[in-house]
Amino acid sequence: MRVGATAPVEAGLSAREAIARSDRQTADRAVAARVDGRLVDLATPVADGAAVEAVLPESADGLEVLRHSTAHLLAQAVQELFPGTQVTIGPVIADGFYYDFVRAAPFTPDDLKKIEKKMKEIVSRNLAVTRHDMAKSEAIELFAAMGESYKVEILHGIPDERVSVYQQGSWKDLCRGPHVPSTGKLGAFRLTSVAGAYWRGDERNAMLQRIYGTAWATDAELKRHLELLEEAKRRDHRKLGKELDLWSFHAIAPGSPFFHPKGAFVYNALIGLVRRLYARYGYGEVITPQVCDAELWKRSGHYEHYRENLFFVEIDGRQFGVKPMNCPGHTYLFANAKRSYRDLPLRYADFSKLHRYEKSGVLHGLTRVRTFSQDDAHIFCAPEQVQEEITRVIEMAGIVHRAFAFDDIRVFLSTRPEQRMGSDAMWDQAESALRAALEANGLAFGVRPGDGAFYGPKIDFLFRDALRREWQLTTIQLDYALPERFDLTYVSAQGREERPVMIHRALFGSIERFLAILIEHTAGALPLWLAPVQARVLTLTERQRAYGAEVAAALRARSLRAELDDRNEKLGYKIRQAQLEKIPYMLVVGDREAAERRVAPRARSGEQLPPLSIDELCAKLASEAEEPIP
């Protein structure tokens, strides 16, 4: 047996004992172990010659174990406080965990406080957490006797004949583990909210109660995270979208935003930014039908792999699908004429509205909607052109990311999923091509196995925002499958019919989702070039009304978006309202400014700027408002 690079020790020890032989202090801090790369409990016996590594609480693996164990702690506390409550599932999620419960009475905020107090009490008991392997039939009997019908249903769906059950005190739960060795290892946690959730995510099933929580290695990390959560509430795009009069949602069209004039301006400005890149990089913008015969989606593979997300309608006895993505329609544009190698690459861009059925329980502001647009494009090229085209898309992505000062970007290569179209050889070729393009562009990247699209692997650019949350932005997908399914060909230089390669790419992704990310990242303080209202002129009294109107008109004459607030209100009130609306500049006009034909600018940050003449003001704002992509 060996512990990392240490000398061999005798066999028959647990993972913790093996670690302690090398470093007792590390063994005391560990929450789990890796044995030959496999994450296990510290009590797991290790075989002779195994490599044993301590998993510390602050590591990614350690946090996952802490959070999973805290989910169990939550479930035990709930069942001790509220006998008769059933437990269902309690997985780890980003920054925390949740557990779903079956209980007639709803959990209240006061209940969460009681549950959290009970959890801390269980921590103080320092109960040993032990794993018991048993036959599935024995586990079914155990949980049936406990009245845990949902656990019994889960067990019936497990193909293995043996399962593991974890126990802390007298409380038991079905789980693969691993878990901390005792409840005393837990402590830096907080319950954050309660929500409804359908069993197995299916709205046809029973509604459960889901309690969310967060857990960290230290109290300091927990405190920092809770501060970020509070800041996230202040930045929530659903709240800011309403306050800034950008969009609204209505029950008449669930999951489909109504964009108000200011929101539509920002939306179209984002599209305009990408359109300027299209002109520079040789894209042709197209418009394709919203509703197509279901045969299109069957041929493309979406009917088989994506059917639950499609809207269908029957017309004249035929089944039609509302468009969820543009790619199948673009194959018809390519096939509309006989293509030569001289025509390639062909780059089609499409801002059409897309519709996908998302279950009502997962709809979330602009980040999860049923109606949206993408800055979507498809490139049809020869195999030898793939690397150059991907390089061009990477270049475009860099321009867009810099335009919004998105500098915390990570890149991933997402490889073949279990459910996919095409042969292994096709996937080998596609994954190798993307890997080569990333390496040729000098991009450091990680690999996300199994996270590719069903028709091809992809490159994903993930952005970390001001709250340290990660969002997927640009995606580049390489597809050898659709050209084959739609029998697309071009005539090569040698006069032979060859199959083109299809590159799917989006720089923003969904415009709606990108707008939500941008609003939250900037806390609604959009850059000057993108702000729906760039300046607001604020008069002190009615005497300055005419001059204030002149200032606003001068700004509008320079294509700046300016408003006049000449209401009979106190200046402090007008300033506070403009700040709440995130107006970049407030231009105060009093008797002195009118007499000197100047304004007193004030930034939305509260900074007071030196007085400026109308011409100086127009020049300053016009310069700052220049779009980042000319």
C-alpha positions in Angstrom: 0.0 0.0 0.0 1.2 3.5 -0.6 -0.1 6.9 0.5 0.6 9.3 -2.4 4.4 9.1 -2.8 5.1 7.8 0.7 6.8 4.4 1.5 4.6 1.3 1.5 2.8 0.4 4.7 1.1 -2.8 5.7 -2.2 -3.9 4.2 -5.5 -4.1 6.1 -5.8 -0.4 7.1 -8.7 1.9 6.5 -8.1 4.9 4.2 -7.9 7.2 7.2 -5.4 4.9 9.0 -3.3 4.8 5.9 -3.3 8.6 5.6 -2.5 8.9 9.3 0.6 6.8 8.9 2.0 9.5 6.7 0.4 12.6 8.3 -1.9 12.4 11.3 -2.9 16.1 11.1 -4.0 15.7 7.5 -6.0 12.5 8.5 -7.7 14.5 11.2 -8.8 17.2 8.8 -9.8 14.8 5.9 -13.5 14.3 5.2 -13.0 11.5 2.7 -10.3 9.8 0.6 -9.4 8.9 -2.9 -8.2 5.3 -3.3 -6.7 4.6 -6.7 -8.7 7.7 -7.9 -12.0 6.6 -6.5 -13.8 8.8 -4.0 -14.6 6.8 -0.8 -15.4 7.0 2.9 -12.4 7.3 5.3 -13.5 4.0 6.8 -13.1 2.1 3.5 -10.5 -0.7 3.8 -7.7 -0.4 1.2 -5.9 -3.1 -0.7 -2.2 -3.7 -0.7 -0.5 -1.4 -3.2 -3.4 1.1 -3.5 -2.7 4.9 -3.8 -4.5 6.7 -1.0 -5.0 10.5 -1.1 -6.7 12.6 1.6 -9.7 14.7 0.6 -9.7 17.9 2.5 -12.8 20.0 3.2 -11.8 23.0 1.1 -11.1 21.0 -2.0 -13.8 20.5 -4.7 -14.2 16.9 -3.7 -14.3 17.8 -0.1 -17.0 20.5 -0.6 -19.1 18.0 -2.4 -18.8 15.5 0.4 -19.6 18.2 3.0 -22.6 19.4 1.1 -24.0 15.9 0.5 -23.5 15.0 4.1 -25.2 18.3 5.1 -28.2 17.3 3.0 -28.4 14.1 5.1 -28.1 16.2 8.2 -31.0 18.3 7.0 -33.2 15.3 6.3 -32.5 13.8 9.7 -33.3 17.1 11.4 -36.6 17.4 9.5 -37.7 13.9 10.4 -36.8 14.3 14.1 -38.8 17.6 14.2 -41.7 16.5 12.0 -42.3 12.7 12.4 -44.2 11.2 9.4 -42.4 13.4 6.8 -41.0 11.3 4.0 -37.6 12.0 2.4 -37.0 11.6 -1.4 -33.7 12.8 -2.9 -31.1 15.3 -1.6 -28.3 16.0 -4.1 -25.4 18.4 -4.2 -25.9 21.5 -6.4 -23.7 24.5 -7.2 -22.6 26.0 -3.8 -25.0 23.9 -1.8 -27.6 21.2 -1.7 -31.3 20.5 -1.4 -33.6 17.8 -0.1 -37.1 17.1 -1.3 -39.7 16.2 1.4 -43.3 14.8 1.4 -45.2 16.7 4.1 -48.9 17.8 4.2 -48.1 21.1 6.0 -45.9 23.6 4.2 -42.5 24.6 5.7 -42.5 28.1 7.0 -39.5 30.5 7.5 -39.8 29.8 11.2 -39.6 26.1 10.5 -36.3 26.6 8.6 -34.9 28.3 11.8 -36.0 25.3 13.9 -34.6 22.9 11.4 -31.2 24.7 11.3 -31.1 24.7 15.1 -31.8 21.0 15.2 -29.1 20.4 12.6 -26.6 22.2 14.8 -27.7 20.0 17.7 -27.1 16.8 15.7 -23.6 18.2 14.8 -22.9 18.6 18.5 -23.8 14.9 19.1 -20.9 14.0 16.7 -22.8 10.9 15.5 -20.7 8.3 13.6 -21.7 8.1 10.0 -21.5 4.5 8.8 -22.1 2.7 5.5 -24.0 -0.6 5.3 -24.0 -2.7 2.1 -27.1 -4.9 1.7 -29.2 -6.7 -0.8 -31.6 -4.5 -2.7 -34.5 -6.7 -1.5 -33.4 -6.2 2.1 -33.3 -2.4 1.6 -36.8 -2.4 0.0 -38.1 -4.2 3.1 -36.3 -1.7 5.4 -37.6 1.4 3.8 -41.1 0.0 3.3 -41.2 -0.7 7.0 -40.1 2.9 7.6 -43.0 4.2 5.5 -40.6 5.6 2.9 -42.5 4.8 -0.3 -40.4 7.2 -2.4 -37.2 5.4 -1.4 -38.9 2.1 -2.3 -39.7 3.5 -5.7 -36.1 4.6 -6.2 -34.9 1.1 -5.1 -37.1 -0.6 -7.7 -35.5 1.5 -10.4 -31.9 0.6 -9.4 -30.5 -2.3 -11.6 -27.9 -3.4 -9.0 -28.7 -6.2 -6.7 -26.8 -4.7 -3.8 -27.1 -1.1 -2.5 -25.6 1.0 0.3 -27.5 2.6 3.2 -25.9 5.2 5.4 -26.7 5.6 9.1 -26.1 8.3 11.6 -27.5 7.6 15.0 -30.8 5.8 14.4 -31.5 7.7 11.2 -30.9 5.9 7.8 -30.9 6.9 4.2 -30.3 5.2 0.9 -27.2 6.6 -0.7 -24.1 5.8 -2.7 -21.9 8.1 -0.6 -19.2 8.9 0.3 -19.9 10.9 3.5 -18.0 12.5 6.3 -17.0 10.1 9.1 -19.2 11.9 11.7 -21.7 14.7 12.0 -19.2 16.7 14.0 -17.3 17.4 10.7 -20.2 19.6 9.6 -21.0 23.1 10.8 -20.6 25.9 8.3 -24.1 25.7 6.7 -27.2 27.7 6.3 -30.7 26.9 5.0 -31.6 29.5 2.4 -35.1 28.9 1.1 -38.0 26.5 0.5 -39.8 25.9 -2.8 -42.1 23.5 -4.5 -40.8 20.7 -6.8 -42.5 17.9 -8.7 -41.3 14.4 -8.0 -38.7 13.5 -10.6 -39.2 16.9 -12.2 -42.5 15.8 -13.8 -45.5 18.1 -13.3 -47.8 15.1 -13.7 -46.3 13.8 -10.4 -46.9 14.8 -6.8 -45.7 18.2 -5.6 -43.0 18.0 -3.0 -41.3 20.6 -0.7 -37.7 21.4 -1.5 -35.5 22.9 1.2 -32.3 24.6 -0.2 -29.1 25.1 1.8 -25.5 26.0 1.4 -22.4 24.5 3.1 -18.8 25.5 3.2 -15.5 24.4 4.7 -15.3 27.4 7.1 -17.5 30.0 8.7 -15.6 32.7 6.8 -16.4 31.1 3.5 -20.0 30.7 4.5 -20.2 34.4 5.5 -18.7 35.5 2.2 -21.2 33.3 0.3 -24.2 34.7 2.2 -23.0 38.2 1.4 -22.9 37.3 -2.3 -26.4 35.8 -2.0 -27.7 39.1 -0.6 -25.9 41.0 -3.4 -27.5 38.6 -5.9 -30.9 39.5 -4.6 -30.2 43.1 -5.2 -28.9 42.3 -8.7 -31.7 39.8 -9.6 -32.5 40.6 -13.2 -36.2 39.8 -12.5 -36.3 42.6 -10.0 -34.2 45.1 -12.0 -36.0 44.3 -15.2 -39.2 45.6 -13.6 -37.6 48.6 -11.9 -35.8 49.7 -15.1 -39.0 49.1 -17.2 -37.3 46.7 -19.6 -39.7 43.7 -19.8 -42.5 42.0 -18.1 -44.2 38.5 -18.1 -47.9 37.8 -18.3 -49.9 34.6 -17.7 -51.3 34.8 -21.2 -47.9 33.6 -22.5 -46.0 31.7 -19.8 -42.2 31.8 -20.1 -42.4 34.4 -23.0 -41.2 37.9 -22.2 -42.9 41.1 -23.3 -40.1 43.6 -24.0 -41.0 47.3 -23.3 -39.5 50.1 -25.4 -36.4 50.4 -23.2 -35.9 46.7 -23.1 -36.4 46.4 -26.9 -33.8 49.1 -27.4 -31.2 47.1 -25.5 -32.2 43.9 -27.2 -31.9 45.4 -30.7 -28.6 47.1 -29.7 -27.1 43.7 -28.8 -28.3 42.3 -32.2 -26.9 45.3 -33.9 -23.5 44.7 -32.4 -23.4 41.2 -33.7 -24.6 42.4 -37.1 -21.6 44.6 -37.5 -19.4 41.6 -36.9 -21.4 39.7 -39.5 -20.6 42.3 -42.1 -16.9 42.1 -41.2 -16.7 38.3 -41.1 -18.8 37.5 -44.2 -22.1 36.2 -42.8 -25.3 36.4 -44.8 -28.4 36.9 -42.6 -31.4 34.8 -43.4 -35.0 34.3 -42.3 -36.5 30.9 -42.0 -40.0 29.5 -41.3 -41.3 29.3 -37.7 -43.4 26.2 -38.3 -42.3 23.1 -40.3 -43.6 19.7 -41.0 -42.6 17.2 -38.2 -40.7 15.2 -40.9 -38.0 17.9 -40.7 -37.4 17.3 -37.0 -37.6 13.5 -37.5 -34.9 13.7 -40.2 -32.7 16.0 -38.2 -32.9 13.7 -35.1 -34.6 16.3 -32.9 -37.8 14.3 -32.9 -36.0 11.4 -31.4 -33.6 13.2 -29.1 -35.4 16.5 -28.3 -39.1 15.7 -28.7 -40.2 16.6 -25.1 -39.0 20.2 -25.7 -40.9 20.7 -29.0 -44.3 22.4 -29.5 -46.5 20.5 -32.0 -49.6 21.5 -33.9 -51.8 19.7 -36.4 -52.6 21.5 -39.7 -54.6 19.9 -42.5 -54.1 16.5 -40.9 -50.3 16.9 -40.8 -48.2 17.2 -37.7 -46.0 20.4 -37.6 -43.4 21.5 -35.1 -42.7 25.1 -34.0 -39.1 25.8 -34.5 -36.8 25.2 -31.5 -33.6 25.8 -33.4 -32.5 27.1 -36.8 -30.0 24.4 -37.9 -32.3 22.0 -39.8 -33.9 24.8 -41.8 -30.5 26.1 -42.8 -29.7 22.8 -44.4 -32.5 23.5 -46.9 -30.8 26.8 -47.8 -27.6 25.0 -48.5 -29.4 22.3 -50.6 -31.4 24.9 -52.5 -28.6 25.1 -55.2 -25.8 22.9 -56.5 -22.7 23.9 -54.5 -19.1 24.0 -55.6 -16.0 24.1 -53.4 -15.7 27.7 -54.6 -18.9 28.5 -52.8 -17.5 27.4 -49.4 -17.6 28.4 -46.7 -21.2 29.5 -46.6 -22.1 31.3 -43.4 -25.8 31.7 -42.6 -26.9 33.9 -39.6 -30.5 33.8 -38.2 -32.2 35.8 -35.4 -35.5 34.1 -35.8 -37.7 33.5 -32.7 -37.3 30.0 -31.3 -39.8 28.1 -29.1 -39.0 25.3 -26.7 -41.3 23.7 -24.2 -39.7 24.2 -20.7 -41.7 22.8 -17.8 -43.3 25.6 -15.7 -41.3 24.6 -12.7 -38.0 25.5 -14.3 -39.0 28.8 -15.9 -36.8 31.6 -14.4 -37.0 35.1 -15.7 -35.0 35.6 -18.9 -32.5 32.8 -18.1 -35.1 30.0 -18.7 -37.8 30.9 -21.2 -40.0 29.3 -23.8 -39.6 32.0 -26.4 -36.3 33.5 -27.3 -33.8 34.4 -30.1 -30.2 33.4 -30.5 -27.4 35.2 -32.4 -27.3 31.9 -34.2 -25.2 31.0 -37.3 -24.3 27.9 -39.2 -21.2 27.6 -41.4 -21.0 25.0 -44.1 -17.4 24.3 -45.1 -15.0 21.8 -46.5 -13.2 19.5 -43.9 -9.9 21.3 -44.6 -11.6 24.7 -43.8 -12.8 23.7 -40.3 -9.8 24.9 -38.3 -9.7 28.3 -40.1 -13.4 28.8 -39.6 -13.3 27.9 -35.9 -10.3 30.3 -35.5 -12.5 33.0 -37.0 -15.3 32.3 -34.6 -12.9 32.3 -31.6 -11.7 35.7 -32.9 -15.2 37.0 -33.0 -15.9 35.6 -29.5 -12.9 37.5 -28.2 -14.1 40.8 -29.7 -17.6 40.3 -28.0 -16.1 39.4 -24.7 -13.8 42.4 -24.7 -16.7 44.7 -25.7 -18.4 43.9 -22.4 -15.2 43.7 -20.3 -15.8 40.0 -19.7 -12.2 39.0 -18.8 -12.8 36.0 -16.5 -13.4 33.4 -19.1 -12.8 29.6 -19.0 -12.8 27.4 -22.1 -14.0 23.7 -22.3 -14.1 21.0 -24.9 -17.4 19.1 -24.4 -17.2 15.5 -25.8 -19.6 12.8 -26.9 -22.7 12.2 -24.7 -24.2 8.7 -24.2 -27.2 9.5 -26.4 -25.8 10.7 -29.7 -26.1 10.4 -33.5 -23.3 9.2 -35.8 -20.5 6.7 -35.6 -17.6 6.6 -33.1 -15.3 7.4 -36.0 -17.3 10.5 -36.8 -17.0 11.6 -33.2 -13.3 10.9 -33.1 -12.8 13.1 -36.1 -14.9 15.9 -34.8 -13.4 15.9 -31.3 -9.9 15.8 -32.8 -10.7 18.8 -35.0 -11.9 20.9 -32.1 -9.0 20.0 -30.0 -6.6 20.9 -32.8 -8.3 24.3 -33.2 -8.1 25.1 -29.5 -4.4 24.2 -29.4 -3.7 26.1 -32.6 -5.2 29.2 -31.0 -3.2 28.8 -27.9 -6.3 28.5 -25.7 -5.9 26.6 -22.3 -9.0 24.4 -22.0 -10.5 21.8 -19.8 -12.5 18.7 -21.0 -16.1 18.0 -20.0 -16.8 14.4 -21.0 -20.3 13.6 -22.2 -21.4 17.2 -22.3 -21.5 17.6 -26.1 -24.7 18.0 -28.2 -26.3 14.9 -29.5 -25.0 15.7 -33.0 -21.5 16.8 -32.2 -18.8 17.9 -29.7 -18.5 21.6 -28.8 -16.3 24.3 -27.5 -17.9 26.3 -24.6 -16.8 29.6 -23.2 -17.8 30.1 -19.6 -17.9 33.5 -18.0 -17.6 34.2 -14.3 -19.6 37.3 -13.3 -19.2 39.9 -10.6 -20.8 37.5 -8.1 -18.4 34.7 -9.1 -21.1 32.7 -10.8 -20.3 30.9 -14.0 -22.4 31.2 -17.1 -22.0 29.7 -20.5 -21.6 32.3 -23.3 -20.1 31.5 -26.7 -20.5 27.9 -28.0 -19.0 26.4 -31.1 -20.3 23.0 -32.2 -18.9 20.8 -34.9 -21.4 18.6 -36.8 -20.7 15.8 -39.3 -24.1 14.2 -38.7 -26.7 16.7 -40.0 -25.0 17.1 -43.4 -25.1 13.3 -43.8 -28.8 13.1 -42.6 -29.8 15.7 -45.1 -27.5 14.3 -47.8 -25.7 17.7 -48.3 -23.0 17.7 -50.9 -20.7 20.0 -52.8 -18.5 19.4 -55.9 -14.8 19.3 -54.9 -11.9 20.7 -57.0 -11.5 17.2 -58.3 -15.1 17.1 -59.5 -16.2 14.6 -56.9 -19.3 15.1 -54.7 -18.1 15.6 -51.1 -19.9 16.0 -47.8 -19.6 19.5 -46.1 -19.0 19.9 -42.4 -21.5 22.1 -40.4 -20.3 24.4 -37.6 -23.0 25.7 -35.3 -22.1 28.8 -33.4 -23.5 31.5 -31.1 -21.6 34.3 -29.5 -24.2 35.5 -27.0 -26.3 32.3 -27.1 -29.8 33.3 -26.2 -30.2 37.1 -26.4 -32.7 36.9 -23.5 -30.3 34.9 -21.3 -27.3 37.1 -22.2 -29.3 40.2 -21.3 -30.2 38.7 -17.9 -26.5 37.9 -17.3 -25.5 41.4 -18.3 -28.1 43.1 -16.1 -27.0 41.1 -13.0 -23.2 41.5 -13.8 -23.6 45.3 -14.0 -26.3 45.5 -11.4 -28.4 47.2 -14.1 -25.8 50.0 -14.7 -25.4 49.3 -18.4 -22.5 50.9 -20.3 -23.2 54.3 -21.8 -23.4 53.0 -25.4 -26.1 50.4 -24.3 -28.1 52.4 -21.8 -31.7 53.1 -23.1 -31.4 56.7 -21.6 -27.9 58.0 -21.5 -28.6 61.4 -19.8 -31.4 63.1 -18.0 -31.6 66.9 -17.7 -32.9 68.0 -14.3 -34.2 71.5 -13.8 -34.4 73.2 -10.4 -37.4 75.3 -11.1 -39.8 76.2 -14.0 -37.4 79.1 -14.9 -34.9 76.7 -16.4 -37.5 74.7 -18.4 -36.7 76.3 -21.8 -32.9 76.0 -21.3 -33.2 72.4 -20.1 -35.2 71.6 -23.2 -32.5 73.2 -25.3 -29.8 71.0 -23.6 -31.8 67.8 -24.2 -32.4 68.8 -27.8 -28.7 69.4 -28.4 -27.8 66.0 -27.0 -30.5 64.3 -29.2 -29.1 66.2 -32.2 -25.8 64.3 -31.6 -27.7 61.0 -31.6 -27.5 60.8 -27.8 -30.5 59.5 -25.9 -31.5 62.3 -23.5 -34.6 63.1 -21.5 -35.8 66.2 -19.7 -37.2 66.1 -16.2 -38.8 69.5 -15.6 -41.4 68.3 -13.1 -42.1 70.5 -10.1 -40.3 68.2 -7.7 -37.3 68.7 -5.4 -33.9 68.1 -7.0 -32.9 65.4 -4.5 -36.0 63.4 -5.4 -35.2 63.7 -9.2 -31.6 62.6 -8.6 -32.7 59.6 -6.5 -35.1 58.5 -9.1 -32.6 58.8 -11.9 -30.1 56.8 -9.8 -32.7 54.1 -9.3 -33.3 54.0 -13.0 -29.5 53.7 -13.5 -29.3 56.7 -15.8 -25.6 57.2 -16.5 -25.6 61.0 -16.4 -27.8 63.5 -14.5 -27.4 67.1 -15.9 -28.4 69.6 -13.3 -29.6 73.0 -14.6 -30.2 75.9 -12.3 -30.3 79.7 -12.7 -26.5 79.9 -12.8 -26.1 77.1 -15.4 -28.8 78.7 -17.6 -27.1 82.1 -17.4 -23.7 80.7 -18.2 -25.1 78.2 -20.7 -23.6 75.3 -18.9 -24.7 72.2 -17.0 -23.6 70.5 -13.8 -23.1 66.8 -14.6 -23.4 64.2 -12.0 -22.6 60.5 -12.7 -24.9 57.7 -11.5 -22.1 56.7 -9.1 -22.7 60.0 -7.3 -19.6 61.6 -8.5 -20.0 65.4 -9.2 -18.2 66.5 -12.4 -17.0 70.0 -13.3 -19.5 72.2 -15.1 -19.5 71.9 -18.9 -20.8 73.9 -21.8 -23.4 72.3 -24.1 -20.7 71.7 -26.7 -18.3 70.2 -24.2 -21.0 68.0 -22.8 -22.1 66.7 -26.2 -18.4 66.0 -27.2 -17.8 64.1 -23.9 -20.9 62.0 -24.0 -20.6 61.3 -27.8 -17.0 60.1 -27.2 -17.9 57.8 -24.3 -21.0 56.5 -26.1 -19.1 55.1 -29.0 -20.0 51.5 -29.6 -17.2 49.0 -28.8 -17.4 47.4 -32.2 -17.4 50.2 -34.9 
